[in-house]
Amino acid sequence: MIPPELRPDRSGLYIHVPYCAGKCGYCAFHSKPLTACPESEPVLMVAATLGRARSLAARFKADSFSSAFIGGGTPTALGPDALRGLLAGVAALGGDTGFLEWTVEANPESLSEDMFRILSDSGVDRISLGYQSGQERALRAAGRCADPAAGIRALDLTAAVWKGRLSVDLIIGLPGQDPEGVRTDIARAVAAGAEHLSVYGLTVEEGTPLQAAVGDRSIILPSEDVDSELWSAVRDACSAAGFERYEVSNWARPGAECRHNLNYWRGGAWIGAGPSAVSSVPLADGGTLRIQETRDHEAYLRDAGASAEEEYVRPALAAFEAVMTAFRTREGLDAVAFRNRFGADPELVLSRTFEKWAAFLEAGSRGPAPSDRLLDILNPFLLDCMEEMEKPAFSRGRSPGGDR
């Protein structure tokens, strides 16, 4: 297969930093506490990750990217030298023009004036702060490492010294959480200068301490009624602050949407480096090349690319993935882009589903789009899409080159 070239205007770079100061009780992301690894490992991991990113960029002829996102884990938990080295390596991958958006994730306990200076001096223009909640009882019950005081200090410090853009992460559905606390959390984030909020419902992930605590009923999660009240508080507080919901879990002031994540949802290309990271590259036949990096740290340090697994996603499945991600956003499905890539009209492919859900759909600027009501009950709609797209007329090769 001839390696496809990544379009600079529609490609992202993701770097995964697999370390945290500690492991929160609800977290299933791939990371380990810095205290559980040799002191020299983070520096070696940065070198391995940057080498892998350069290798992937060369493979796909990517001499620049529209956005970069350094996540984890907690990138800002790295020591200053390791972080500076990582940021310098990422900046070099941005090419002569640099990134249109460069985000680094941070947790409250790892922020300081020096840390902000390192980020700013390196060219980072957006921080995603894992605040999660200011309610002590809720954080303690869920096993959160950072306490509310650290979160509030981080917001105050950000407001005082950070000149770039700020996104704040919140979790809804924590044990003991209440609507008034949610409204307070959003008000604090907005007061600190946040233009973007990522608001996630708590997921009880398999194998986490939270799952065990919920299973033995030592922790009781909010009831459906309380959960509904919490989400109503989110919607009301975001609306009052001038934030618009542009994706299932994301609100922003107009113009402050996350470019990097929009590229995911619009079916763009990205490369991912670091243990557990994923690359996804659309192919000329409508399929997708997906590359999964290993989670084995020792293997990654020995040879970062040797243990990666590559998968060819067939056009029919890639088409459903395009529908699934597009309908997570208020802008909806780009009908022209869908036809160009898959050789099929979405209005015909999904005629039965669109008719059934007509009351929950709107006319977007590029094609059918979900109403805000549909975003709240999205899964049944997507299941109907999947069932209709499995019908022979589409799955047997209405996409360019057939479904190999």
N, C-alpha and C positions, 0 to 999 in steps of 0.2 A: 504494500500500500504506500502510495506517495504521501509523505507527511503534509497535511494541510497547513496553510499559512494562517496565522491569527491576525485578524484585522485590528490595528491599533485602536480604532474608535469603538470597538465592541469586544474588548478582551480585558480580563482582570487577572491580577496576580494575588494569590492567597498564600500566606506564610503561617504555618501552625507552630506555635511555641508550646511544647508539651509539659510545661512546668507551672506550678502554683506555689504560693506560700504554704497552703494547706488544701485539703480536699473537702469540699462541702458535702454534706450528707445527702443531697438530692442530685449531685452532679454525675452525669454519665459521659461527659466529654472526655476525650483521651488526654489525661494529664497525670502527673505524679508530683507529690510535694518535693520541693528542692532539698529538704532535709533527708530525703530517701535516696539521693543520688550522690555520687562522688563530686567533690568540689569542682573538678575540672570538666565535668561532663557538659554543662550548659555551653561553654565556649566551643567545645568540640562539636556539639549539636548544631550550633549556629553555623559553623564552617561547613558541616555536612549538608545542612538545609540550603544554604546559599549555593553550594556546588550543584545540588540537585535542581534548584530553580534555574540556574544558568544552563544546565543540560537540557531541561525541558524547553526553555525559551529558544535555544538553538535548534532543537528538533522541529519546533513549529515555526521557525523563522520569525520569532517575535522580538523585534528590536525596541519595542516600547509597549506600554499598556495604558489603558484609559484610567485604571484605578488600581490601588493596592490596598490590601486589608491584612493586617497582622493580628491574628487572634490566638486563641489557646483554650485552656491554660490562661496564663497571665503574662503577656509580654513584658509588662513593666516590673514584674517580679525578678527579672534578670538583673544581674549586677550591672553597673554603669558601663564597664568595658565591653561586656558581652552585648549589651543593648546597642551601644554605639557601633560596634562592628556589624550587627545585624542591620541597623538602619542604613549604614553606609553601603552595604551590599545591596539592599533593596533599592536605594536611591539610584545606584548604577544601572539597575534593571529598568528604570523608568525612561532611559534614553535621554536624548538631548532636550526634549521638551518637558520631561517630568510627568507626573501623574496629575490628572484633573482632580483627583480626590485620593487622599492617603489617610487611612484610618488605622489607629492602634487601639486595641482593647486595653483597659486598665481596671484594676480593682482598688477600692479605697485605701487599703492598708499600704499600697505600694506607691502612692502618689506623694510627691514633695516638690518644692520649688526647683530643686536640681533636676528632678525627673522631667518636669515641664520644659525646662531649659534644653535638655538633651533632645526631647521630641521636637521642639520648635526649631532648634538650630539644624536639625537633620532634614527639615522640610515637611514634617508631618503637619497636616492642617485640620485633622478631625480626630477626636477622642471618643471612644465608646466606653462609658463608665458603668461598671457593674454595680450599681447602687442597690438594686433589688427591692429593698423595703427599709423604712425607718421604724418599723414596729418590732421592738425587742423580743417580745414573746413569740411572734411569728418566726423571726429569724432563728431564734434559739431552738424552737421546736423542729424546724426544717434542717438544722445542722449547718447553718451558715457560719463560715469562719470569721468574717468581718462583723463587728457589732454596729448598731445604729450610730453610735458616736463617731466611729471612723468614717461612716458614710456621709454624715453631716459635715464633718471636717473637710472631707474631700470635695464636697460641693462648694463649701465656702472658699477653699483654696483655689478651686477651678475658677470661680467667679472673680477672684482677686488677681490671678496671674495669667490665665490662659487666654490667648487672643484668637485662637482658631475656633472651629465649630465643635459643638458638644452634642453628643447623643447619650441618653441615659437609659439603662436597662432596668425594667421593673418586672417582678414576678407577682402574678395574681393567683389566689387560691391557696396561700400559705396557711398553715394551722393557726387559728386565732386571729386572722387578719380581719379588719373591719373597714367599711366604706369610707369613714371619716379619715382613717389612716392613709388610705389610698389617695384621697383628695389632697391630703397634706404632702404626701410624697411627690405628687405631680407639681404642686405649687412650689415645693423646694427646688425641684429640677428646673422649672421654668425660671425661678428667681436666680438660679446659678448661671443662666444663659443658654439652657438647652433649647435647641431648635428642632430636635428629633427625639422621639421616645420609642423604644422597642418594648412592648408590653406582652409578656408571655404567660400563658396559663401554666401553672405548676403541673409537670408530668412526673408521675411516680415511675422512675426508671428501674428496670430489672437489675437486681444485684446491688442496689444502693442501700445504705443504712436507712434511708427514708422508707424504702419499700418494706424493710423488715419491721420498722416501727409502726407503719400503717397496718401491716399484716397482723401484728399481735395487739393492735388497738391501743398501744401506748401513745399514739398520736391520732387524733381525729381530724380529718380534713373538713373544710366547710361544706355544708349541705348545698344542694342544687339551688335552693332559694337564696342562700347567702352568697354563693358564687355569682348568681345573676345580679345581685345588688352590687357586688364588687365591680363587675364589668360595666354596670350602669354608671357607677362613680367614675370609672375610667373615661367613658364616652363623654360624660357631662363636663369633667374637668378639662379634657383635651379640647373640646369644642369651645369652652369659655376662654381658653388660652390661645385660640386661633390656630389650633393644630387640626389637620385633616387626616383622616384615615386613608392611607394610600395602599395598604397591604393588610392582610389578616391581622398581623401582630405589630404593625408599625404606623405611627402617627408622625406628622411633620408639618412645620410651617411651609407654605408653598415655596418651592425652590430649594428646600433643605432636605429633600429625599436622599436616601443613600444611593449614590450612583453605582457602587459596587454590587449591592444586592439587587438593584433593578436589572443589572446585566444578567444575573442568575435567572431572574424571573422572566426576562424577555428571551431566554434561550441563547444568550451569548456564549462566548468561549472563555474559559479561564484555565490557568494552570495552578496547581497547588503543590507546595513543597513543605516538608516536615512530617513527622510520624502521624499517620491517620489522615493526612490531607488527601483531597480528591482533585483530579483534573478532569475537565469535560470539554471536548472539542467536537462541534458539529461537522459532519462529513458531507461530501458532495452528493451522495446517494440518499440523503435524508436521515441516515443513521447518526450515531454518536459514538465517539471513542471515549471511553471512561477509564481513567487510571487511578487505582487505589493504592496509596502508599502504605507500607507496612506499619504496624503499631509497635514492632519490636525495636526498642531503642538500640540494643547492641548491634542488631543487624543493620540498622540505619547508619550507625556510626562506622561500621565496617565498609559498607557500600550502599549508599542511600537508594540507588535505583534498582539494585539486584533483586529485591524481594517485592517490588511493586507488581500488582496484578492488573492486567489490561483486559477490558471487556468491550466487545462490539455490541452496542445497543441497536437492535434492528429498527428500521424506519417506523414500523407500526407502533412499537413501544415508545420510540422517541417522540412520535406525534402525540401520544397520550400525555407524555411528560410535559410537552409544550403546552397542551391544554391545561394540565393541572397547575403548572406554575403561573401561567397567564391569569387564570381565574382566581389566584390568590391576591391579585392586585385590582384596584379600582379601574385601571385603564383597560383591563381585560385583554382579549385576544386580538392580535394584529392579523386580520384576515389575509391581507396581501402577503405578508411574510410567511404565513402558514401555507398558502397556495404555492408560493415560490419554492418553498423547501420540500413540501410533501406531495405536491401535484394534486391537491384535493381542496375543495371548497368547504370550510368548516360548517357553513350553513346547511350544506347537504349531508356531510358526514354526521352531524349532530342534530339533524332536523327534529327527530322525535324528542330528544332531551330538551332542546331549546323551546319546543312547543309546550312541553310539560312544565317547564320552569319559567315560562314567559313573564309571570308576575314578579319574578325576582331578578329579571335581567333588564339591562338598560342598553341604549345605543351609545357605545363609546366612540371616540374619534377615529378609531381604526377598525372597529368591529364590535361584536357583542361583549358586554362588560357586566360584572356582577353588581347588584345593588349592595348597599351596606347591610341590608337584612340577609342577603345571601352569604356574605362573608361570615356571619355568625352561625350558619348551618351548612357549611360548604361541603362536608364529606358526603352526604347523600346525593348531592348534585354531581360530584365527581365520580361516584360509583355508577350513576346513570350514564355519564360520559364514557366511562371505561367499558361498560356493557355494550353500548351502542357502537363503540369503535372496534369491538371484537368481531363485529359482523363481517362475513367474508368479503363483501364488496370493498371494504377498506383494507382489511388486514392481509389480503392476498396480492397487494402490489399496486395500490393506487398512488404510491409514492415513487419518485424518480428512481429508476434502477431496480425496482422490485424489492421485495422483502426477503433478503437472502437468509 
